[in-house]
């Protein structure tokens, strides 16, 4: 009888800790992505003029997107550094560090002088802070995912892992929504001081997130590793020695999701406003509506992976994204706000969500616990160098080369989808896999 009560009490404690882990990961990733997306919106709307004013409008936009891409180049390094320490000293400690770095970097961007005030030092300082953002985000995602996944029962792992994934659309809604409200200012007000507000207010979000994150315990799987003396002294080396295949499959599987997302949410701002002459508020509003839709579709697709598997859901999203590449731009080219919103909603809520929802559980199940933080972080972040980060830059150059036509960008999206489809066909199904030491 005493043992039965103990098991009941332990079950209640685990459910309580799982709820805390979900909330902590959700709030933390919302803040991290809000900070990261604010930069993307500002790069599309104001950074070209404020930090690269001596360039032509096209070159200025490309330079701004270039600084945007730098954050993605830093992400794999952040994944390696923080993944290493996450596997050595624990998931929770590392997550507190990454949140601090991201919050301070974003706040300082809001205080930066512009090119007109200090010259070339301004874009250099902007780039340095963008690198810091990239390092922090590179280490954030893997840890936030593992805080939930390693607390979750196997049969609900997909659904529970949707919580940190929701940080992307909610962070996007907050950042884009704030930026959209500020564009109601006069042009002079927005360029002089209005653009700084979203960066400065992030420090409040960081304080809230820090309090929540410090209240969560370390995951039971990492605690078990410590107790059994199974901590790997050099997890990155172990990843590249014995887990190269899974790293490559992670990179390939993520290609379409990562490459398409920043076309749909960042480049579309520039393309719709500069080539289709749609108002900034209209396109920002369309992105917000689409992001809100994904708040519902991500949990749906994540829950579906618990019933039919991670692989088929992910694969369906990759194929759909390739098929929708040309229709997406056809709808954007109509210049009709309703059809533009429809295009972005379908792209994000169907194709992208079906790819993004399975990733947290799927990639965690790819790797053994001793190197899980390192393995999934390295694989998931390396793709940012060749897919996510350069996508707006590649798209800007491609549309200029094609004299305003988006056909090259559509082909780029199809190519990304083909890469992910091949990688997923080569990947195992992992639903229900044991995440403990027997993995």
C-alpha positions as CSV (number, residue, x, y, z in Angstrom):
1,X,0.0,0.0,0.0
2,X,2.8,2.4,0.9
3,X,4.6,1.6,-2.4
4,X,1.3,2.3,-4.3
5,X,0.9,5.7,-2.7
6,X,4.5,6.4,-3.5
7,X,4.0,5.6,-7.1
8,X,0.9,7.8,-7.2
9,X,2.8,10.7,-5.6
10,X,5.7,10.2,-8.0
11,X,3.2,10.3,-10.9
12,X,1.7,13.5,-9.7
13,X,5.1,15.1,-9.3
14,X,6.2,14.0,-12.8
15,X,3.0,15.4,-14.3
16,X,3.5,18.7,-12.4
17,X,7.1,18.9,-13.6
18,X,6.1,18.1,-17.2
19,X,3.6,21.0,-17.1
20,X,6.4,23.3,-15.7
21,X,8.7,22.1,-18.4
22,X,6.2,22.8,-21.2
23,X,5.5,26.3,-19.8
24,X,9.2,27.0,-19.4
25,X,10.2,25.9,-22.9
26,X,7.3,27.7,-24.4
27,X,8.0,31.0,-22.8
28,X,11.7,30.8,-23.3
29,X,11.4,30.0,-27.0
30,X,8.8,32.7,-27.5
31,X,11.3,35.2,-26.2
32,X,14.2,33.8,-28.2
33,X,12.3,33.9,-31.4
34,X,10.7,37.3,-30.8
35,X,14.2,38.7,-30.4
36,X,15.4,36.9,-33.5
37,X,12.4,37.8,-35.7
38,X,12.4,41.5,-34.7
39,X,15.8,41.7,-36.4
40,X,14.4,40.0,-39.5
41,X,11.5,42.5,-39.8
42,X,13.8,45.5,-39.1
43,X,16.2,44.2,-41.8
44,X,13.4,44.0,-44.3
45,X,12.0,47.5,-43.4
46,X,14.6,49.9,-42.0
47,X,18.1,48.5,-41.6
48,X,19.1,49.1,-45.2
49,X,18.4,52.8,-44.9
50,X,19.7,53.3,-41.4
51,X,22.9,51.2,-41.4
52,X,23.8,50.9,-45.1
53,X,22.6,54.3,-46.5
54,X,25.4,54.8,-49.0
55,X,24.3,51.8,-51.1
56,X,21.6,51.7,-53.7
57,X,18.2,50.5,-52.4
58,X,18.8,47.0,-53.8
59,X,22.3,46.7,-52.4
60,X,21.2,48.2,-49.1
61,X,18.5,45.6,-48.7
62,X,20.9,42.8,-49.6
63,X,23.4,44.2,-47.1
64,X,20.7,44.2,-44.4
65,X,19.7,40.6,-45.2
66,X,23.4,39.8,-45.2
67,X,23.7,40.9,-41.6
68,X,20.5,38.9,-41.0
69,X,22.2,35.8,-42.5
70,X,25.2,36.2,-40.2
71,X,23.0,35.2,-37.3
72,X,22.3,31.9,-39.1
73,X,26.0,31.3,-39.7
74,X,26.6,31.7,-36.0
75,X,23.8,29.2,-35.1
76,X,25.8,26.0,-35.7
77,X,28.7,27.3,-33.6
78,X,26.2,28.1,-30.9
79,X,24.7,24.6,-31.3
80,X,28.2,23.1,-30.9
81,X,29.2,25.2,-27.9
82,X,26.0,25.0,-25.9
83,X,25.2,21.5,-27.1
84,X,28.5,20.4,-25.6
85,X,27.8,22.0,-22.3
86,X,24.2,20.9,-22.3
87,X,25.5,17.3,-22.5
88,X,28.2,17.9,-19.9
89,X,26.5,20.1,-17.2
90,X,22.8,19.9,-18.0
91,X,20.0,21.3,-20.1
92,X,18.6,23.8,-17.6
93,X,21.9,25.7,-16.9
94,X,22.6,26.2,-20.5
95,X,19.1,27.4,-21.2
96,X,19.5,30.2,-18.6
97,X,22.8,31.3,-20.3
98,X,21.3,31.3,-23.8
99,X,18.3,33.4,-22.7
100,X,20.6,35.9,-21.1
101,X,22.8,36.3,-24.2
102,X,19.8,36.7,-26.5
103,X,18.0,39.2,-24.3
104,X,21.1,41.5,-23.8
105,X,22.0,41.4,-27.5
106,X,18.5,42.4,-28.6
107,X,18.3,45.2,-26.0
108,X,21.6,46.6,-27.1
109,X,20.5,46.6,-30.8
110,X,17.8,49.0,-29.7
111,X,20.4,51.4,-28.3
112,X,22.7,51.3,-31.3
113,X,23.7,54.6,-33.1
114,X,23.1,54.5,-36.8
115,X,25.5,55.0,-39.7
116,X,24.6,58.7,-39.8
117,X,25.8,59.1,-36.2
118,X,29.0,57.0,-36.1
119,X,29.7,55.8,-39.6
120,X,30.9,52.4,-40.5
121,X,31.1,51.3,-36.8
122,X,27.3,51.2,-36.7
123,X,26.8,48.2,-39.2
124,X,29.9,46.5,-37.6
125,X,28.3,46.7,-34.1
126,X,25.0,45.6,-35.5
127,X,26.6,42.5,-37.1
128,X,28.4,41.6,-33.8
129,X,25.2,41.7,-31.9
130,X,23.5,39.6,-34.6
131,X,26.2,37.0,-34.2
132,X,25.5,36.9,-30.5
133,X,21.8,36.4,-31.2
134,X,22.7,33.5,-33.5
135,X,24.9,31.9,-31.0
136,X,22.2,32.0,-28.3
137,X,19.5,30.7,-30.6
138,X,21.8,27.9,-31.8
139,X,22.0,26.6,-28.3
140,X,18.4,27.4,-27.2
141,X,16.3,25.2,-29.4
142,X,17.9,21.8,-28.5
143,X,17.8,22.5,-24.8
144,X,14.2,23.8,-24.8
145,X,13.1,20.8,-26.7
146,X,14.9,18.3,-24.4
147,X,13.4,19.9,-21.3
148,X,10.0,18.8,-22.6
149,X,10.9,15.6,-24.5
150,X,12.9,14.1,-21.7
151,X,10.1,14.8,-19.2
152,X,7.4,13.3,-21.5
153,X,5.9,9.8,-21.6
154,X,6.6,8.1,-24.9
155,X,3.0,7.9,-26.1
156,X,2.5,11.7,-25.8
157,X,6.0,12.8,-26.7
158,X,5.0,14.3,-30.0
159,X,2.1,16.4,-28.6
160,X,4.2,17.6,-25.6
161,X,7.1,18.6,-27.9
162,X,4.7,21.0,-29.7
163,X,5.1,23.4,-26.8
164,X,8.6,24.6,-27.5
165,X,7.8,24.6,-31.3
166,X,5.0,27.1,-30.6
167,X,7.7,29.6,-29.6
168,X,8.3,30.3,-33.4
169,X,4.7,31.4,-34.4
170,X,4.0,33.1,-31.1
171,X,7.4,35.0,-31.3
172,X,6.6,35.8,-34.9
173,X,3.1,37.1,-34.0
174,X,4.6,39.3,-31.2
175,X,7.5,40.7,-33.2
176,X,5.5,41.3,-36.4
177,X,2.5,42.6,-34.5
178,X,4.7,45.1,-32.6
179,X,6.4,46.2,-35.8
180,X,3.1,46.5,-37.6
181,X,1.7,48.8,-34.9
182,X,4.8,51.0,-35.1
183,X,4.5,51.5,-38.8
184,X,1.4,53.6,-38.1
185,X,3.9,56.3,-37.0
186,X,5.0,58.8,-39.5
187,X,8.0,57.7,-41.6
188,X,10.3,60.2,-39.8
189,X,9.2,59.0,-36.4
190,X,9.5,55.3,-37.3
191,X,13.0,55.7,-38.8
192,X,14.2,58.1,-36.0
193,X,13.1,56.2,-32.9
194,X,10.1,53.9,-33.5
195,X,12.0,50.9,-34.8
196,X,14.0,50.8,-31.5
197,X,11.0,50.1,-29.3
198,X,10.5,46.4,-30.1
199,X,14.2,45.7,-29.3
200,X,14.1,47.6,-26.0
201,X,10.9,46.1,-24.6
202,X,12.4,42.6,-25.1
203,X,14.3,43.0,-21.8
204,X,11.0,42.8,-19.9
205,X,10.1,39.5,-21.6
206,X,13.6,38.2,-20.8
207,X,13.1,38.9,-17.1
208,X,9.8,37.1,-17.0
209,X,11.3,34.1,-18.9
210,X,14.3,33.9,-16.6
211,X,12.1,33.6,-13.5
212,X,10.1,30.8,-15.1
213,X,13.1,29.0,-16.4
214,X,14.9,29.0,-13.1
215,X,11.9,27.3,-11.4
216,X,12.3,24.1,-13.5
217,X,14.3,21.0,-12.5
218,X,16.8,19.2,-14.7
219,X,15.4,16.5,-16.9
220,X,15.2,13.0,-15.3
221,X,17.2,11.4,-18.2
222,X,20.2,13.8,-17.7
223,X,19.9,13.2,-13.9
224,X,20.0,9.5,-14.6
225,X,23.1,9.9,-16.7
226,X,24.9,11.8,-13.9
227,X,23.9,9.2,-11.3
228,X,25.2,6.3,-13.4
229,X,28.4,8.1,-14.4
230,X,27.5,8.1,-18.1
231,X,28.3,11.7,-18.9
232,X,30.4,11.9,-22.1
233,X,33.5,14.1,-21.7
234,X,33.6,15.1,-25.3
235,X,30.1,14.8,-26.8
236,X,30.8,16.7,-30.0
237,X,33.6,14.2,-30.9
238,X,31.3,11.3,-30.2
239,X,28.6,12.8,-32.4
240,X,31.0,13.1,-35.4
241,X,32.5,9.7,-34.7
242,X,29.4,7.6,-34.3
243,X,26.4,9.7,-35.3
244,X,27.4,11.3,-38.6
245,X,24.6,9.6,-40.5
246,X,21.9,11.0,-38.1
247,X,23.4,14.5,-38.3
248,X,23.3,14.4,-42.1
249,X,19.7,13.1,-42.1
250,X,18.8,15.9,-39.6
251,X,20.3,18.5,-41.9
252,X,18.6,17.1,-45.0
253,X,15.2,16.6,-43.3
254,X,15.2,20.2,-42.1
255,X,16.2,21.8,-45.4
256,X,12.7,22.5,-46.8
257,X,11.3,23.7,-43.5
258,X,14.2,26.0,-42.7
259,X,14.6,27.3,-46.2
260,X,10.9,28.0,-46.9
261,X,10.1,29.6,-43.6
262,X,12.2,32.7,-44.1
263,X,11.0,33.1,-47.7
264,X,7.4,33.0,-46.5
265,X,7.9,35.3,-43.5
266,X,10.9,37.6,-44.1
267,X,11.5,37.9,-47.9
268,X,7.8,38.1,-48.6
269,X,7.8,41.5,-46.7
270,X,10.3,42.9,-49.2
271,X,8.9,41.3,-52.3
272,X,5.3,42.4,-51.6
273,X,6.2,46.0,-50.7
274,X,8.9,46.7,-53.2
275,X,7.8,44.7,-56.3
276,X,4.0,44.3,-55.9
277,X,3.6,47.7,-54.0
278,X,1.5,46.3,-51.2
279,X,1.4,48.3,-48.0
280,X,3.6,47.3,-45.2
281,X,0.6,46.9,-42.9
282,X,-1.1,44.6,-45.3
283,X,1.8,42.2,-45.6
284,X,2.7,42.3,-41.9
285,X,-0.9,41.7,-41.1
286,X,-1.0,38.6,-43.4
287,X,2.1,37.2,-41.7
288,X,0.5,37.7,-38.3
289,X,-2.7,36.0,-39.3
290,X,-0.8,33.0,-40.8
291,X,1.4,32.7,-37.6
292,X,-1.8,32.6,-35.5
293,X,-3.1,29.8,-37.7
294,X,0.0,27.8,-37.0
295,X,-0.6,28.0,-33.3
296,X,-3.4,25.6,-33.9
297,X,-1.9,23.5,-36.7
298,X,1.4,22.7,-35.0
299,X,-0.2,20.9,-32.0
300,X,-2.5,19.1,-34.5
301,X,0.3,17.8,-36.6
302,X,2.5,17.1,-33.5
303,X,-0.3,15.0,-32.0
304,X,-0.8,13.2,-35.3
305,X,2.8,12.0,-35.1
306,X,1.9,10.2,-31.9
307,X,-0.7,8.2,-33.8
308,X,0.8,7.6,-37.3
309,X,4.5,8.4,-36.8
310,X,6.9,11.3,-37.2
311,X,8.1,10.4,-40.7
312,X,4.8,10.4,-42.7
313,X,3.7,13.8,-41.3
314,X,7.1,15.4,-41.9
315,X,7.3,13.9,-45.4
316,X,3.8,15.1,-46.4
317,X,4.8,18.7,-45.3
318,X,8.0,18.6,-47.4
319,X,6.2,17.4,-50.5
320,X,3.3,19.9,-50.1
321,X,5.8,22.8,-49.8
322,X,7.4,21.9,-53.1
323,X,4.1,21.6,-54.8
324,X,2.9,25.0,-53.4
325,X,6.0,27.0,-54.4
326,X,4.7,28.5,-57.7
327,X,1.0,28.9,-56.4
328,X,2.4,30.8,-53.4
329,X,4.0,33.5,-55.6
330,X,1.1,33.6,-58.1
331,X,-1.2,34.5,-55.2
332,X,1.3,37.2,-53.9
333,X,1.5,38.7,-57.4
334,X,-2.2,39.4,-57.5
335,X,-1.6,42.3,-55.0
336,X,-4.9,41.5,-53.3
337,X,-4.4,41.5,-49.5
338,X,-6.9,38.7,-49.0
339,X,-5.1,36.4,-51.5
340,X,-1.7,37.3,-50.1
341,X,-2.9,36.4,-46.7
342,X,-4.3,33.1,-48.1
343,X,-1.0,32.3,-49.7
344,X,1.0,32.9,-46.5
345,X,-1.6,31.0,-44.3
346,X,-1.5,27.9,-46.5
347,X,2.3,28.0,-46.8
348,X,2.8,28.2,-43.0
349,X,-0.2,26.5,-41.5
350,X,-0.1,23.5,-43.8
351,X,3.3,22.8,-45.4
352,X,5.6,24.4,-42.9
353,X,3.6,23.3,-39.8
354,X,3.6,19.7,-40.9
355,X,7.4,19.8,-41.2
356,X,8.1,21.8,-38.1
357,X,5.7,20.0,-35.7
358,X,7.5,16.6,-35.7
359,X,11.0,17.9,-35.4
360,X,11.4,18.2,-31.7
361,X,10.5,14.6,-30.9
362,X,11.8,13.2,-34.1
363,X,15.3,14.6,-33.9
364,X,15.6,13.9,-30.1
365,X,14.8,10.3,-30.9
366,X,17.6,10.2,-33.5
367,X,20.4,10.4,-30.8
368,X,21.4,8.6,-27.6
369,X,21.1,10.6,-24.4
370,X,24.8,11.2,-23.8
371,X,25.1,13.3,-27.0
372,X,21.5,14.2,-27.7
373,X,21.8,17.9,-27.0
374,X,24.9,18.2,-29.2
375,X,23.7,15.9,-32.0
376,X,20.3,17.5,-32.5
377,X,21.6,21.0,-32.1
378,X,24.5,20.6,-34.6
379,X,22.3,18.9,-37.2
380,X,19.4,21.3,-36.8
381,X,21.5,24.4,-36.9
382,X,24.0,23.5,-39.6
383,X,21.2,23.7,-42.2
384,X,20.7,27.3,-41.3
385,X,24.0,28.2,-43.1
386,X,22.8,26.9,-46.4
387,X,19.0,27.1,-46.2
388,X,17.4,29.5,-43.7
389,X,19.9,32.3,-43.3
390,X,20.8,32.8,-47.0
391,X,17.2,32.4,-48.2
392,X,16.1,36.0,-48.1
393,X,19.5,37.1,-49.6
394,X,19.3,34.5,-52.3
395,X,15.7,35.4,-53.0
396,X,16.5,39.2,-53.2
397,X,19.3,38.5,-55.7
398,X,17.1,36.0,-57.7
399,X,14.2,38.4,-58.1
400,X,16.5,41.2,-59.1
401,X,18.1,39.0,-61.8
402,X,14.7,37.9,-63.0
403,X,13.5,41.5,-63.1
404,X,10.8,41.1,-60.5
405,X,9.7,37.6,-61.4
406,X,9.8,35.1,-58.6
407,X,10.2,31.9,-60.7
408,X,13.8,31.4,-59.5
409,X,12.7,31.6,-55.9
410,X,10.0,29.0,-56.5
411,X,12.6,26.7,-58.0
412,X,14.8,27.2,-55.0
413,X,11.8,26.2,-52.7
414,X,11.2,23.1,-54.9
415,X,14.9,22.2,-54.7
416,X,14.8,22.5,-50.9
417,X,11.7,20.2,-50.8
418,X,13.4,17.6,-52.9
419,X,16.4,17.5,-50.5
420,X,14.1,17.0,-47.5
421,X,12.1,14.4,-49.2
422,X,15.1,12.3,-50.1
423,X,16.5,12.6,-46.5
424,X,13.2,11.6,-44.9
425,X,12.9,8.6,-47.2
426,X,16.3,7.5,-45.9
427,X,15.4,8.2,-42.2
428,X,14.0,5.7,-39.7
429,X,10.6,5.9,-38.0
430,X,11.3,6.6,-34.3
431,X,7.8,6.9,-32.6
432,X,7.9,5.3,-29.2
433,X,11.7,4.9,-29.1
434,X,13.2,4.6,-25.6
435,X,15.1,7.8,-24.8
436,X,17.0,6.4,-21.9
437,X,20.5,4.7,-21.7
438,X,19.3,1.7,-23.7
439,X,18.7,4.0,-26.8
